[in-house]
Amino acid sequence: MAINYASKFDKKVSERFTLKSLTEVAVNRDYEWTGVSTVTAIALPTYALEDYTLTGTNRYGTPQEQQNTKQDMTVAKDRSKTITVDRMTLDDTNGTVTGNKILSAQINEIYIPEVDTYRIAAMATAAIANSAVATLAVSASNAYETFLAGTEWFGNKKIPVQKRIAFCSYAFYSFIKQDPAFMLASDVAMNEKVNGMVGMIDGVKLVPVPSTYLPANTAFVMAHPAVTVGVTKLEDYKIHDNPPGISGIQIDMRFRYDAFVLDTKKDGLYTHKIA
Protein backbone atom coordinates (compact mmCIF):
# COMPACT_ATOMS: atom_id res chain seq x y z
CA MET A 1 0.00 0.00 0.00
CA ALA A 2 1.50 3.34 -1.07
CA ILE A 3 1.95 6.35 1.21
CA ASN A 4 -0.02 9.40 0.09
CA TYR A 5 1.86 12.67 -0.32
CA ALA A 6 0.09 15.93 -1.02
CA SER A 7 0.63 19.63 -0.90
CA LYS A 8 -1.50 19.90 2.25
CA PHE A 9 -2.49 17.37 4.90
CA ASP A 10 -4.84 18.20 7.74
CA LYS A 11 -3.26 17.29 11.08
CA LYS A 12 -6.33 15.34 12.16
CA VAL A 13 -6.13 11.70 11.08
CA SER A 14 -9.30 9.97 9.90
CA GLU A 15 -9.20 7.00 12.25
CA ARG A 16 -11.22 3.81 11.90
CA PHE A 17 -13.80 2.83 14.48
CA THR A 18 -12.45 0.67 17.29
CA LEU A 19 -13.70 -1.12 20.41
CA LYS A 20 -11.99 -1.36 23.76
CA SER A 21 -11.56 -4.86 25.17
CA LEU A 22 -14.93 -6.58 25.52
CA THR A 23 -13.68 -9.75 27.22
CA GLU A 24 -11.73 -8.32 30.15
CA VAL A 25 -14.86 -8.61 32.34
CA ALA A 26 -15.08 -12.33 31.52
CA VAL A 27 -11.58 -13.39 32.63
CA ASN A 28 -9.70 -13.39 35.92
CA ARG A 29 -6.12 -12.53 36.86
CA ASP A 30 -5.89 -14.87 39.84
CA TYR A 31 -2.45 -16.28 38.96
CA GLU A 32 0.90 -14.51 38.84
CA TRP A 33 3.18 -15.00 35.82
CA THR A 34 5.96 -12.62 36.81
CA GLY A 35 9.30 -14.25 36.06
CA VAL A 36 7.83 -17.47 34.65
CA SER A 37 6.12 -18.71 31.49
CA THR A 38 4.29 -21.62 33.17
CA VAL A 39 2.05 -21.62 36.22
CA THR A 40 0.65 -24.81 37.74
CA ALA A 41 -2.84 -24.79 39.22
CA ILE A 42 -3.36 -27.36 41.98
CA ALA A 43 -6.83 -28.72 42.74
CA LEU A 44 -8.08 -31.02 45.50
CA PRO A 45 -10.69 -33.64 44.57
CA THR A 46 -13.48 -34.33 47.09
CA TYR A 47 -14.90 -37.64 48.29
CA ALA A 48 -18.40 -38.91 48.96
CA LEU A 49 -19.53 -39.19 52.57
CA GLU A 50 -20.08 -42.58 54.21
CA ASP A 51 -22.41 -43.74 56.98
CA TYR A 52 -20.92 -43.64 60.46
CA THR A 53 -20.93 -47.05 62.18
CA LEU A 54 -21.14 -47.73 65.90
CA THR A 55 -18.74 -50.67 65.87
CA GLY A 56 -15.31 -51.56 64.59
CA THR A 57 -12.09 -49.56 64.33
CA ASN A 58 -12.96 -47.55 61.21
CA ARG A 59 -16.20 -46.04 62.46
CA TYR A 60 -15.83 -43.01 60.22
CA GLY A 61 -15.35 -45.22 57.17
CA THR A 62 -12.35 -46.55 55.30
CA PRO A 63 -9.52 -44.00 55.38
CA GLN A 64 -8.84 -42.50 51.96
CA GLU A 65 -5.63 -40.62 51.25
CA GLN A 66 -6.18 -37.11 49.89
CA GLN A 67 -5.10 -36.75 46.25
CA ASN A 68 -4.56 -33.70 44.10
CA THR A 69 -4.53 -32.79 40.44
CA LYS A 70 -2.51 -30.22 38.57
CA GLN A 71 -2.95 -28.17 35.43
CA ASP A 72 0.09 -26.63 33.79
CA MET A 73 -0.61 -23.34 32.03
CA THR A 74 2.14 -22.21 29.65
CA VAL A 75 1.90 -18.90 27.77
CA ALA A 76 2.09 -19.78 24.08
CA LYS A 77 0.99 -16.69 22.14
CA ASP A 78 4.02 -14.60 21.18
CA ARG A 79 3.04 -11.98 18.58
CA SER A 80 5.01 -9.14 17.07
CA LYS A 81 5.20 -6.57 14.29
CA THR A 82 7.75 -4.09 12.93
CA ILE A 83 6.71 -1.01 10.97
CA THR A 84 9.07 1.51 9.40
CA VAL A 85 8.27 5.07 8.40
CA ASP A 86 10.61 6.93 6.07
CA ARG A 87 11.77 10.38 7.14
CA MET A 88 10.15 11.95 4.07
CA THR A 89 6.81 10.53 5.15
CA LEU A 90 7.26 11.99 8.62
CA ASP A 91 8.24 15.38 7.20
CA ASP A 92 5.75 15.67 4.35
CA THR A 93 2.46 14.58 5.90
CA ASN A 94 2.01 17.56 8.23
CA GLY A 95 2.27 15.54 11.42
CA THR A 96 -0.48 13.06 10.55
CA VAL A 97 1.94 10.12 10.51
CA THR A 98 3.73 9.65 13.83
CA GLY A 99 5.03 6.66 15.72
CA ASN A 100 2.54 7.16 18.55
CA LYS A 101 -0.44 7.32 16.19
CA ILE A 102 0.68 4.20 14.35
CA LEU A 103 1.22 2.34 17.61
CA SER A 104 -2.17 3.38 18.99
CA ALA A 105 -3.91 2.20 15.82
CA GLN A 106 -2.12 -1.15 15.91
CA ILE A 107 -3.09 -1.76 19.55
CA ASN A 108 -6.72 -0.71 19.18
CA GLU A 109 -7.45 -2.18 15.76
CA ILE A 110 -5.28 -5.31 15.75
CA TYR A 111 -4.03 -6.41 19.17
CA ILE A 112 -7.13 -5.88 21.36
CA PRO A 113 -9.57 -7.53 18.89
CA GLU A 114 -7.15 -10.45 18.46
CA VAL A 115 -7.04 -11.05 22.22
CA ASP A 116 -10.83 -10.79 22.54
CA THR A 117 -11.33 -13.26 19.70
CA TYR A 118 -8.77 -15.66 21.16
CA ARG A 119 -10.38 -15.62 24.60
CA ILE A 120 -13.90 -16.24 23.31
CA ALA A 121 -12.62 -19.09 21.12
CA ALA A 122 -10.91 -20.67 24.15
CA MET A 123 -14.17 -20.48 26.10
CA ALA A 124 -16.26 -21.93 23.28
CA THR A 125 -13.79 -24.75 22.62
CA ALA A 126 -13.75 -25.73 26.29
CA ALA A 127 -17.55 -25.64 26.49
CA ILE A 128 -17.89 -27.94 23.47
CA ALA A 129 -15.28 -30.34 24.89
CA ASN A 130 -17.32 -30.43 28.11
CA SER A 131 -20.57 -31.14 26.19
CA ALA A 132 -21.93 -27.78 27.33
CA VAL A 133 -23.26 -27.00 23.87
CA ALA A 134 -26.53 -26.97 21.99
CA THR A 135 -26.91 -26.95 18.22
CA LEU A 136 -30.08 -25.48 16.81
CA ALA A 137 -31.00 -22.77 14.34
CA VAL A 138 -32.00 -19.56 16.12
CA SER A 139 -34.93 -17.37 15.14
CA ALA A 140 -37.14 -14.70 16.66
CA SER A 141 -39.43 -17.45 17.95
CA ASN A 142 -36.88 -19.46 19.94
CA ALA A 143 -33.99 -17.12 20.85
CA TYR A 144 -35.06 -16.72 24.48
CA GLU A 145 -35.59 -20.46 24.82
CA THR A 146 -32.07 -21.19 23.59
CA PHE A 147 -30.67 -18.66 26.05
CA LEU A 148 -32.59 -20.23 28.93
CA ALA A 149 -30.93 -23.56 28.10
CA GLY A 150 -27.61 -21.92 28.97
CA THR A 151 -28.88 -20.53 32.27
CA GLU A 152 -30.34 -23.96 33.06
CA TRP A 153 -26.90 -25.52 32.55
CA PHE A 154 -25.34 -22.90 34.82
CA GLY A 155 -27.98 -23.46 37.49
CA ASN A 156 -27.59 -27.23 37.49
CA LYS A 157 -23.80 -26.86 37.70
CA LYS A 158 -24.07 -24.47 40.68
CA ILE A 159 -22.38 -21.60 38.85
CA PRO A 160 -22.65 -18.37 40.87
CA VAL A 161 -25.39 -16.06 39.66
CA GLN A 162 -23.27 -12.97 40.10
CA LYS A 163 -21.01 -11.90 37.22
CA ARG A 164 -22.46 -14.27 34.59
CA ILE A 165 -21.88 -12.89 31.10
CA ALA A 166 -22.71 -13.91 27.53
CA PHE A 167 -21.07 -12.79 24.30
CA CYS A 168 -23.55 -12.99 21.43
CA SER A 169 -23.76 -12.15 17.76
CA TYR A 170 -25.76 -9.12 16.74
CA ALA A 171 -28.06 -11.48 14.83
CA PHE A 172 -28.88 -13.33 18.06
CA TYR A 173 -29.32 -10.03 19.88
CA SER A 174 -31.80 -8.94 17.24
CA PHE A 175 -33.70 -12.22 17.48
CA ILE A 176 -34.02 -12.12 21.24
CA LYS A 177 -35.41 -8.59 21.14
CA GLN A 178 -38.07 -9.80 18.70
CA ASP A 179 -38.92 -12.99 20.60
CA PRO A 180 -42.51 -12.68 21.90
CA ALA A 181 -41.64 -14.97 24.82
CA PHE A 182 -39.10 -12.48 26.05
CA MET A 183 -40.56 -9.64 28.13
CA LEU A 184 -38.08 -6.90 27.30
CA ALA A 185 -39.28 -4.30 29.75
CA SER A 186 -39.28 -6.56 32.81
CA ASP A 187 -35.74 -7.87 32.84
CA VAL A 188 -33.50 -5.99 30.45
CA ALA A 189 -31.74 -2.90 31.76
CA MET A 190 -31.03 -1.23 28.44
CA ASN A 191 -29.42 1.75 30.18
CA GLU A 192 -26.49 -0.38 31.37
CA LYS A 193 -23.71 0.26 28.88
CA VAL A 194 -20.51 -0.49 30.76
CA ASN A 195 -17.65 -2.19 28.89
CA GLY A 196 -19.91 -2.94 25.95
CA MET A 197 -22.70 -4.45 28.03
CA VAL A 198 -26.08 -3.35 26.69
CA GLY A 199 -28.42 -5.31 28.90
CA MET A 200 -29.08 -8.14 31.29
CA ILE A 201 -31.19 -11.25 30.75
CA ASP A 202 -32.11 -13.39 33.76
CA GLY A 203 -29.05 -12.18 35.66
CA VAL A 204 -26.69 -12.68 32.70
CA LYS A 205 -25.01 -9.60 31.23
CA LEU A 206 -25.44 -9.65 27.47
CA VAL A 207 -22.60 -8.32 25.33
CA PRO A 208 -23.15 -8.25 21.55
CA VAL A 209 -19.85 -8.54 19.68
CA PRO A 210 -18.88 -8.40 16.00
CA SER A 211 -19.42 -11.74 14.28
CA THR A 212 -15.67 -11.99 13.65
CA TYR A 213 -15.10 -12.25 17.41
CA LEU A 214 -17.13 -15.46 17.64
CA PRO A 215 -16.27 -18.92 16.29
CA ALA A 216 -18.10 -19.80 13.08
CA ASN A 217 -21.82 -20.57 13.43
CA THR A 218 -21.95 -19.47 17.06
CA ALA A 219 -24.95 -17.63 18.47
CA PHE A 220 -23.56 -16.96 21.94
CA VAL A 221 -20.97 -18.03 24.50
CA MET A 222 -21.97 -17.84 28.17
CA ALA A 223 -19.25 -17.63 30.82
CA HIS A 224 -18.36 -16.88 34.41
CA PRO A 225 -15.12 -14.91 34.95
CA ALA A 226 -13.85 -17.38 37.56
CA VAL A 227 -13.40 -19.98 34.80
CA THR A 228 -10.98 -18.37 32.34
CA VAL A 229 -7.57 -17.03 33.30
CA GLY A 230 -6.48 -14.07 31.22
CA VAL A 231 -2.72 -13.68 30.93
CA THR A 232 -0.84 -10.64 29.65
CA LYS A 233 2.80 -11.64 29.96
CA LEU A 234 4.38 -8.93 27.83
CA GLU A 235 3.31 -5.76 26.03
CA ASP A 236 6.49 -4.22 24.66
CA TYR A 237 6.58 -1.21 22.33
CA LYS A 238 9.60 0.66 21.02
CA ILE A 239 9.94 3.55 18.60
CA HIS A 240 13.50 3.82 17.24
CA ASP A 241 14.62 7.09 15.70
CA ASN A 242 16.97 6.62 12.72
CA PRO A 243 17.88 2.99 13.42
CA PRO A 244 20.77 1.55 11.37
CA GLY A 245 19.91 1.46 7.67
CA ILE A 246 16.74 3.58 7.95
CA SER A 247 16.25 7.31 7.62
CA GLY A 248 13.12 7.67 9.72
CA ILE A 249 11.65 5.60 12.52
CA GLN A 250 11.10 1.92 13.24
CA ILE A 251 8.25 0.75 15.47
CA ASP A 252 8.68 -2.63 17.17
CA MET A 253 5.80 -4.32 18.96
CA ARG A 254 5.71 -7.59 20.87
CA PHE A 255 2.78 -9.13 22.74
CA ARG A 256 2.81 -12.32 24.84
CA TYR A 257 -0.60 -13.36 26.06
CA ASP A 258 -2.83 -16.37 26.53
CA ALA A 259 -6.09 -17.60 28.04
CA PHE A 260 -6.62 -20.77 30.03
CA VAL A 261 -9.80 -22.51 31.10
CA LEU A 262 -9.42 -24.02 34.56
CA ASP A 263 -10.26 -27.73 34.51
CA THR A 264 -11.98 -27.55 37.88
CA LYS A 265 -14.31 -24.73 36.77
CA LYS A 266 -15.01 -25.56 33.12
CA ASP A 267 -18.72 -26.13 33.90
CA GLY A 268 -18.98 -22.35 34.01
CA LEU A 269 -18.97 -22.19 30.21
CA TYR A 270 -21.75 -22.82 27.71
CA THR A 271 -22.18 -22.17 24.00
CA HIS A 272 -24.92 -22.35 21.39
CA LYS A 273 -24.12 -23.33 17.80
CA ILE A 274 -26.48 -22.66 14.93
CA ALA A 275 -25.14 -25.36 12.59
C-alpha positions as CSV (number, residue, x, y, z in Angstrom):
1,M,0.0,0.0,0.0
2,A,1.5,3.3,-1.1
3,I,2.0,6.3,1.2
4,N,0.0,9.4,0.1
5,Y,1.9,12.7,-0.3
6,A,0.1,15.9,-1.0
7,S,0.6,19.6,-0.9
8,K,-1.5,19.9,2.3
9,F,-2.5,17.4,4.9
10,D,-4.8,18.2,7.7
11,K,-3.3,17.3,11.1
12,K,-6.3,15.3,12.2
13,V,-6.1,11.7,11.1
14,S,-9.3,10.0,9.9
15,E,-9.2,7.0,12.3
16,R,-11.2,3.8,11.9
17,F,-13.8,2.8,14.5
18,T,-12.4,0.7,17.3
19,L,-13.7,-1.1,20.4
20,K,-12.0,-1.4,23.8
21,S,-11.6,-4.9,25.2
22,L,-14.9,-6.6,25.5
23,T,-13.7,-9.7,27.2
24,E,-11.7,-8.3,30.1
25,V,-14.9,-8.6,32.3
26,A,-15.1,-12.3,31.5
27,V,-11.6,-13.4,32.6
28,N,-9.7,-13.4,35.9
29,R,-6.1,-12.5,36.9
30,D,-5.9,-14.9,39.8
31,Y,-2.5,-16.3,39.0
32,E,0.9,-14.5,38.8
33,W,3.2,-15.0,35.8
34,T,6.0,-12.6,36.8
35,G,9.3,-14.2,36.1
36,V,7.8,-17.5,34.6
37,S,6.1,-18.7,31.5
38,T,4.3,-21.6,33.2
39,V,2.0,-21.6,36.2
40,T,0.7,-24.8,37.7
41,A,-2.8,-24.8,39.2
42,I,-3.4,-27.4,42.0
43,A,-6.8,-28.7,42.7
44,L,-8.1,-31.0,45.5
45,P,-10.7,-33.6,44.6
46,T,-13.5,-34.3,47.1
47,Y,-14.9,-37.6,48.3
48,A,-18.4,-38.9,49.0
49,L,-19.5,-39.2,52.6
50,E,-20.1,-42.6,54.2
51,D,-22.4,-43.7,57.0
52,Y,-20.9,-43.6,60.5
53,T,-20.9,-47.0,62.2
54,L,-21.1,-47.7,65.9
55,T,-18.7,-50.7,65.9
56,G,-15.3,-51.6,64.6
57,T,-12.1,-49.6,64.3
58,N,-13.0,-47.6,61.2
59,R,-16.2,-46.0,62.5
60,Y,-15.8,-43.0,60.2
61,G,-15.3,-45.2,57.2
62,T,-12.4,-46.6,55.3
63,P,-9.5,-44.0,55.4
64,Q,-8.8,-42.5,52.0
65,E,-5.6,-40.6,51.3
66,Q,-6.2,-37.1,49.9
67,Q,-5.1,-36.8,46.2
68,N,-4.6,-33.7,44.1
69,T,-4.5,-32.8,40.4
70,K,-2.5,-30.2,38.6
71,Q,-2.9,-28.2,35.4
72,D,0.1,-26.6,33.8
73,M,-0.6,-23.3,32.0
74,T,2.1,-22.2,29.6
75,V,1.9,-18.9,27.8
76,A,2.1,-19.8,24.1
77,K,1.0,-16.7,22.1
78,D,4.0,-14.6,21.2
79,R,3.0,-12.0,18.6
80,S,5.0,-9.1,17.1
81,K,5.2,-6.6,14.3
82,T,7.8,-4.1,12.9
83,I,6.7,-1.0,11.0
84,T,9.1,1.5,9.4
85,V,8.3,5.1,8.4
86,D,10.6,6.9,6.1
87,R,11.8,10.4,7.1
88,M,10.2,11.9,4.1
89,T,6.8,10.5,5.2
90,L,7.3,12.0,8.6
91,D,8.2,15.4,7.2
92,D,5.7,15.7,4.3
93,T,2.5,14.6,5.9
94,N,2.0,17.6,8.2
95,G,2.3,15.5,11.4
96,T,-0.5,13.1,10.5
97,V,1.9,10.1,10.5
98,T,3.7,9.6,13.8
99,G,5.0,6.7,15.7
100,N,2.5,7.2,18.5
101,K,-0.4,7.3,16.2
102,I,0.7,4.2,14.4
103,L,1.2,2.3,17.6
104,S,-2.2,3.4,19.0
105,A,-3.9,2.2,15.8
106,Q,-2.1,-1.2,15.9
107,I,-3.1,-1.8,19.5
108,N,-6.7,-0.7,19.2
109,E,-7.4,-2.2,15.8
110,I,-5.3,-5.3,15.7
111,Y,-4.0,-6.4,19.2
112,I,-7.1,-5.9,21.4
113,P,-9.6,-7.5,18.9
114,E,-7.2,-10.5,18.5
115,V,-7.0,-11.1,22.2
116,D,-10.8,-10.8,22.5
117,T,-11.3,-13.3,19.7
118,Y,-8.8,-15.7,21.2
119,R,-10.4,-15.6,24.6
120,I,-13.9,-16.2,23.3
121,A,-12.6,-19.1,21.1
122,A,-10.9,-20.7,24.2
123,M,-14.2,-20.5,26.1
124,A,-16.3,-21.9,23.3
125,T,-13.8,-24.7,22.6
126,A,-13.8,-25.7,26.3
127,A,-17.5,-25.6,26.5
128,I,-17.9,-27.9,23.5
129,A,-15.3,-30.3,24.9
130,N,-17.3,-30.4,28.1
131,S,-20.6,-31.1,26.2
132,A,-21.9,-27.8,27.3
133,V,-23.3,-27.0,23.9
134,A,-26.5,-27.0,22.0
135,T,-26.9,-26.9,18.2
136,L,-30.1,-25.5,16.8
137,A,-31.0,-22.8,14.3
138,V,-32.0,-19.6,16.1
139,S,-34.9,-17.4,15.1
140,A,-37.1,-14.7,16.7
141,S,-39.4,-17.4,18.0
142,N,-36.9,-19.5,19.9
143,A,-34.0,-17.1,20.9
144,Y,-35.1,-16.7,24.5
145,E,-35.6,-20.5,24.8
146,T,-32.1,-21.2,23.6
147,F,-30.7,-18.7,26.0
148,L,-32.6,-20.2,28.9
149,A,-30.9,-23.6,28.1
150,G,-27.6,-21.9,29.0
151,T,-28.9,-20.5,32.3
152,E,-30.3,-24.0,33.1
153,W,-26.9,-25.5,32.5
154,F,-25.3,-22.9,34.8
155,G,-28.0,-23.5,37.5
156,N,-27.6,-27.2,37.5
157,K,-23.8,-26.9,37.7
158,K,-24.1,-24.5,40.7
159,I,-22.4,-21.6,38.8
160,P,-22.6,-18.4,40.9
161,V,-25.4,-16.1,39.7
162,Q,-23.3,-13.0,40.1
163,K,-21.0,-11.9,37.2
164,R,-22.5,-14.3,34.6
165,I,-21.9,-12.9,31.1
166,A,-22.7,-13.9,27.5
167,F,-21.1,-12.8,24.3
168,C,-23.5,-13.0,21.4
169,S,-23.8,-12.2,17.8
170,Y,-25.8,-9.1,16.7
171,A,-28.1,-11.5,14.8
172,F,-28.9,-13.3,18.1
173,Y,-29.3,-10.0,19.9
174,S,-31.8,-8.9,17.2
175,F,-33.7,-12.2,17.5
176,I,-34.0,-12.1,21.2
177,K,-35.4,-8.6,21.1
178,Q,-38.1,-9.8,18.7
179,D,-38.9,-13.0,20.6
180,P,-42.5,-12.7,21.9
181,A,-41.6,-15.0,24.8
182,F,-39.1,-12.5,26.1
183,M,-40.6,-9.6,28.1
184,L,-38.1,-6.9,27.3
185,A,-39.3,-4.3,29.8
186,S,-39.3,-6.6,32.8
187,D,-35.7,-7.9,32.8
188,V,-33.5,-6.0,30.4
189,A,-31.7,-2.9,31.8
190,M,-31.0,-1.2,28.4
191,N,-29.4,1.8,30.2
192,E,-26.5,-0.4,31.4
193,K,-23.7,0.3,28.9
194,V,-20.5,-0.5,30.8
195,N,-17.6,-2.2,28.9
196,G,-19.9,-2.9,25.9
197,M,-22.7,-4.5,28.0
198,V,-26.1,-3.3,26.7
199,G,-28.4,-5.3,28.9
200,M,-29.1,-8.1,31.3
201,I,-31.2,-11.3,30.8
202,D,-32.1,-13.4,33.8
203,G,-29.1,-12.2,35.7
204,V,-26.7,-12.7,32.7
205,K,-25.0,-9.6,31.2
206,L,-25.4,-9.7,27.5
207,V,-22.6,-8.3,25.3
208,P,-23.2,-8.2,21.5
209,V,-19.9,-8.5,19.7
210,P,-18.9,-8.4,16.0
211,S,-19.4,-11.7,14.3
212,T,-15.7,-12.0,13.6
213,Y,-15.1,-12.2,17.4
214,L,-17.1,-15.5,17.6
215,P,-16.3,-18.9,16.3
216,A,-18.1,-19.8,13.1
217,N,-21.8,-20.6,13.4
218,T,-21.9,-19.5,17.1
219,A,-25.0,-17.6,18.5
220,F,-23.6,-17.0,21.9
221,V,-21.0,-18.0,24.5
222,M,-22.0,-17.8,28.2
223,A,-19.3,-17.6,30.8
224,H,-18.4,-16.9,34.4
225,P,-15.1,-14.9,35.0
226,A,-13.9,-17.4,37.6
227,V,-13.4,-20.0,34.8
228,T,-11.0,-18.4,32.3
229,V,-7.6,-17.0,33.3
230,G,-6.5,-14.1,31.2
231,V,-2.7,-13.7,30.9
232,T,-0.8,-10.6,29.7
233,K,2.8,-11.6,30.0
234,L,4.4,-8.9,27.8
235,E,3.3,-5.8,26.0
236,D,6.5,-4.2,24.7
237,Y,6.6,-1.2,22.3
238,K,9.6,0.7,21.0
239,I,9.9,3.6,18.6
240,H,13.5,3.8,17.2
241,D,14.6,7.1,15.7
242,N,17.0,6.6,12.7
243,P,17.9,3.0,13.4
244,P,20.8,1.6,11.4
245,G,19.9,1.5,7.7
246,I,16.7,3.6,8.0
247,S,16.3,7.3,7.6
248,G,13.1,7.7,9.7
249,I,11.6,5.6,12.5
250,Q,11.1,1.9,13.2
251,I,8.2,0.8,15.5
252,D,8.7,-2.6,17.2
253,M,5.8,-4.3,19.0
254,R,5.7,-7.6,20.9
255,F,2.8,-9.1,22.7
256,R,2.8,-12.3,24.8
257,Y,-0.6,-13.4,26.1
258,D,-2.8,-16.4,26.5
259,A,-6.1,-17.6,28.0
260,F,-6.6,-20.8,30.0
261,V,-9.8,-22.5,31.1
262,L,-9.4,-24.0,34.6
263,D,-10.3,-27.7,34.5
264,T,-12.0,-27.5,37.9
265,K,-14.3,-24.7,36.8
266,K,-15.0,-25.6,33.1
267,D,-18.7,-26.1,33.9
268,G,-19.0,-22.3,34.0
269,L,-19.0,-22.2,30.2
270,Y,-21.8,-22.8,27.7
271,T,-22.2,-22.2,24.0
272,H,-24.9,-22.4,21.4
273,K,-24.1,-23.3,17.8
274,I,-26.5,-22.7,14.9
275,A,-25.1,-25.4,12.6
